[in-house]
Amino acid sequence: MYIFTTAASREQTNAEKYTLREELFGTENVLPVWVADMDIETPSFVLEAVKKRLEHPIIGYEEVLASAFEAQLEWMRRQHGVEFALDDMFYSHSVVASMAVAIEAFTQEGEGVIVQTPVYSPFFHTVKKLGRKLVKNPLALREDGSYTFDIEDLKKKIDENTKLLLLCSPHNPVGRVWRREELEAIAMLCYERGVVVFADEIHSDLVYAPNKHIPFASLNTHAREISLTAIGVGKTFNMAGFAMSSVAVPNVKLREQFREAYERVHFAQGSVLSHVAFEAAYREGEVWLRELKEHLQANYSMLQEMLREYSELIQLTPIEGTYLAWLDCRGMGMHERELREWFVKEAKLGLNAGIAFGREGRGYMRLNFAVPLDTMREIVRRLEDALSRRKKNVKD
């Protein structure tokens, strides 16, 4: 049994979410719950594999072992029911890097790339930086506060110059795990219109029952023919610092187009320590992941229970996957800057502002609840105290 009550402090390390507090929030006196890594210790079996490799005193260039990708492929078969071949796989140091290569491979400057906002900001920033046309297909907000695809809008947005769709599945930040029929609607339309789909499935392991992640490439033959799948251990096992993920491209024609752009970048093979960590995670991580998800669900439930008392101020968007809570703060009646400052000054919490995920995120905030139990209790306490004061002041 794994323990998630406490974890080693990151205060004196170079952890991004801590070192940037002053720059981002104007103070170090906040609990940082923004950037999407966990304040939970990377599994011991991963660290032990790295220690074992360090017994050899030479750390030089090495190829990614076939066994590392084979471990990932077996994990994908067992956990998600999708089949990829060893020849389909590319090493990458990050999903965002893979996305940039896909944009270079399948579009020309000025051609359209579809993003479904609100979404992780590199989706639209990368498109713009590479000189492509950003085509926004905003998600449709439903009455219960959850989201779905707006297929009718998507049909209108695709023209002869639209070449690529960036799919976030499961979705960051809104927490949706897309149903088969939702994904099939995307697949059918993109296949008919000749649009390639880059599926960012980096959160695929972080899905809560009864929801089930459905890999885009597993939907049907058409979906498999038009898609690339970005996957990896960074989110699942808190291994972002190892900088290793992968891209699966089963269609031979798309694979060669991707390879041409990929080789212009010179990804090489990454770090030998990442190779062994990656393989160990997939070989030994099943029980750890199951217990982690139980812990994350308990953290989310704690936040959910507290916010019920303040539903007129903050609504918690229903979550199906990821460890990122999407808070609808429109009931606070604040402008964007005022809302961000309230969380920093009143709740002493450093969150992501929803506007960073696109204009559809106005009035929302994103909170990372992948923390130890003791930290989650403190997060909830700080937020509850601030909301209690806010509620009292509004009444007065």
N, C-alpha and C positions, 0 to 999 in steps of 0.2 A: 504494500500500500504506500502511495506517495503522499507526502504532506505538503499542503499549499497554504498553511497558516501564516508562515513568515518566509522571508527570503533575505539574502544578503543585500546590504545597502548599496545603492549605485551612486550615492552622493559624492564620493571622492574618486569616481571613475570619470572617463570621458564620455559618458552616456549622453547622447544628443538631447534627450528630453530634459536632462538636468542642467547641462552646461549652457543651454540656450535660454534659460528662464529669464534672466535679466534682459536679454535682447528682445524676447518675444512678449513678455508680460510686464516689463519694467520693474521687476522685483524677483528676488530669489525666494521670497516667502509665499510660495505656492506649492501645492502638490501637483506635479505635472502629470496630466492624464490625457495627453494629446497624441504624440507620434505613436504609430501602431506597432510597437514591439511590447513585449510583456515584461513586467517587473517580477517575473517568476523565473526561478533558476532553470537554465538550460539543463535537460535531463543528464543525470550522472553517467548513463551508458554512452552518451555522446562524448562527454568530457574524458571518460576513460579510454575511448578509442583514440582520441587525440593524444593523450598521454602515452599510450602504447606506441603510436607512430613516432613520438618525440624521442623514443629510446634509440632510434637511428639518428646519428648526428648530422646527416646531410639533408637539407631542405632545399631541393633544387627544382628544376622544371620536371614535371611529371604529367603523363596523360591521365585523364579520368579513366579509372578502371571500368571495364565493361560491367563488372559485378555491382558497381555503384548504381548505374542506370538500371541494371536488371533488378536490383532491390526496389527501385522506384516503380518499375513497370509491374512487378508483382504486387506491390502495395496498391497501385491503381486498379489492378484487376480485382484484388480482394476487397478493397474498400469501396470502390466506385463502379465496378463492372465494365471498365473500358479497357480495350486492348490497343496497345501501341507496340511497334517493333523497335528493336535496338537501332536500326538504321533511321528511324524517324526522329531520333533525339539529338538536340543541340545543347551544349553547355551554355549557360549565361550567368553573369554575376547578379542580374536583377531582372525583374519583370519589366520595369520601365525601360531598361536597355533593350530588352527583347522587343518591346512595343515600338521603340524608335527604329529598330532594324526592319520590322514589319512595315512601318509607314514608308521607309525608304524603298523597300522591296516591291510594294504593290501599288504605290501611287507616285505620281509626278507632282512637281510644284504646281499649286493652283487647283489640284484635284481634291475632291471632297472626302473627308473622313468623318464618320458619324460617331458622336459620343452621346451617352444617355445620362443627362444631368438630373439631380445633383450627383456628382461622382468624384472620385479621387482626383485631385487637381492635375497631376501629370498627364492624365488622359487628354485634357484640352491644351495644357501648356506645351506638351511635346508636339502636338499637331501644329500649333501656331509657330513654334520655333523652327520647324522644318519647312515652313512656307506652304503648308497645305491649307485648304479651305476647311474651316471648322463648321460641321453641320450638326446642329444641336437637335436631338430628338428627346425632349424632356420626358422623364417618367411621369405617369399619371398618378396623382394622389387620390387615394380612395377614401371613403367616408370614415373608415376605422383608423385612418392615419398611416396605413401601409401603402405600398406603391405597386404599380404594374407597368408593363410596356404600353406605350401609346402607338399601336400598330397603324392606325389610320394616319396619324401624323407622320410616321416613318414612311409610309407609302408615298406621301406627298413630297417628302424631303429627298428621296432617292431620284437622281436623274442620271443622264449618260456619263457625267463626270464624277459620280460618287463611286468610289472604288473599295472602300474599307470601312468596316464597323468594328469599334472597340467595345467588346462586351465584358462587363464586370459581373462575375458569377462564381460564388455568392457576391452580393453587391455591397460595396463600401462607398458611402456610409449608411445606407438605409436598412441594411440587415436582411434583405430579401434573399431567399433561396428559391430560385425560379422553378416553377412547375414545368413538367414536360410540355404541356400544351402551349405555354408561354414561349418556351424556347423553340418549339416546332414552328410557331408562327414567324419568328425571326428567321429561322433556317430556310423555310419555304420562300419567303420574300427575297432574302439575300441570294439564294440559289437562282431564282427566276431572273433577278436583276443583275447577276454577275458581280455581286459584292462579296469580297473575302471577309471572313470573320476572325478577328484576333480575340480569343477567349482567355481573359485573365481569370484563372481559377485558383489563385494562390491561397484563398480562404476555404478551399473545398473541404478540408478535413474538419473545419470548425463549424459544424452544422448540428443543430439540436433536434432530437426526436420530437415529434414524428416526421420532421422534415428530412428530405434526402437530396443530397447533391446529385444532379444529373449532368455528367460531362457533355458539353455541346457535341463533341465528336462521336458520342455514343448514340445520338438520337436516331440517325438513319444514314444511308449511304450519301445522300446529298450533303448533309451537314458535315460529314467526315471529309468530303471532297473539297469543301470551301473553307476549312478552318485550320487554325493553328491554336495550340493549347499551351499556355504558360502555367507551369506548376513548380512546386518546390517546398522545401522544409522551413523556410524562414519564418513564416507565421505560425505554423503548426507546432514547432518545437522551440520557438524563440531562438532562432539561429540566424537572424538577419546579418549579424556581424561576420558570419562565415562567407557571405557574398557568393552563394551558389544556388542557382535554380536551373530550370531546363525548359526547353520548348519542344513540343512534339508536333511534327508536320507530316502526316501520313500520305498526303497527295504528292506524288513524285514531281509533278510540274511545279507546284507551289514550293516544294522543298528546295528545288534547284534555284528558283527565284529568290527565296529567302537566303540560301547559302551564298549567292552572289553578293548580296548586300552585307551579310554577316561577315564574310571574309574581308570585305573592305575595311571593317572596323578592327580586325585582328583581336578577337576575344581571347585567343590562346586557350589554355586549359585551366586557368585559375590556380588555386592553392592546394597543395597536397593535403594540408590539414583539413581543408573544406571537403575534399574527396572522402576522407575516412569518416568525417563527422556526418556527412550526407548519407553514406551507406549505413552507418550505425543507427541513425534515426529511423530509417525505413525498415531495417532488420528487427529492431528491438522496441519500437515505439508504441505498439498497439495498446498495451495496458495503460501506459503512462497517459496516452491521449484520452482514453476513455475516462480516466479519473480526473484529468484536467478539465474536460468538458462538464463533468458533474460539478466541479468547483466553480467554473465560470457561470454555469446556470444558477448556482446558489448566490453568486455575487450579483448577477442581474436581478434575481428575485428580491434581494435585499433593497436594491435601488427602486425597483418597481413598487414594492410594498410602501416604502417611504413616500414616493411621489403621489400615491393615491390620495394622500392627505392634502396635496397641493395641486390637484389636477386643473384648477382654474388658472394656474400660473405656468405649469410645465406639464406637457403630455409626453409620455414615453412611447415612441414609435414601436409597434410590435416587432420583435426580433426573431429571426429564424436561423441566422448564422452570423459568424464573425464574433469578435469581442468588443464591438464598437457600438455604444448606445447613441441613438439619434434622438436628441431632445428637442421637441417642439416648444420653443419658449415664446411663441408669439403672444401668449396670454400675459406675458410680463409687460407688454406695451412699451418696449424700449427700442430705440434705434440700434443699429449694429454695434457701433462703438460703445454706446452706453451699456449694452448687454454684455459685451466682452469684459468691460471694466467691472461690472457688477460681479461676475464670477471671480475675477481676480481679487477685488478689494473686499467684497462681502463674504464670499465663500472660500477665498484663499485656494482656488483651484484653477489650474491652467488647462483649458480645453481648446479644441479646434473650433474656430468660428465657422458656422454653416456656410457663410457667404464664400468661403474658400473653395467650396465644392461646386460653385456656380451660383448664379443669381437665384436659382430655385431653392437654395439653401438659406435664404434670408430668414432671420428669426429662429434659426436652429443652431444647436451646438452639438459637437461630437465628443463623447466621453469614453475613454478607454478603460474598461473594467477588468482587464487582465492583470490583476494585482493580487497579492496575498490577502488572505481573509482579514488580517489586522488592518491593512491599508484600506481595504474596502469599507470597513467599519468607520474609519476616520473620514473617508470621502463622503460617505452618507451622512455622518454627523455634521460635517462642515456645511454641506448643502442644505440639510434640514434646518440647521440653526439660521442660515441666511434666509431661507424661504420663510421661516417662522417670523423673522423680523420684518421681512417684506410684506407678509400678509397682515401683520399687526399695523404697520405703517399705512397700508392702503385703507384699512378699516378706520383708523384714526383720522 
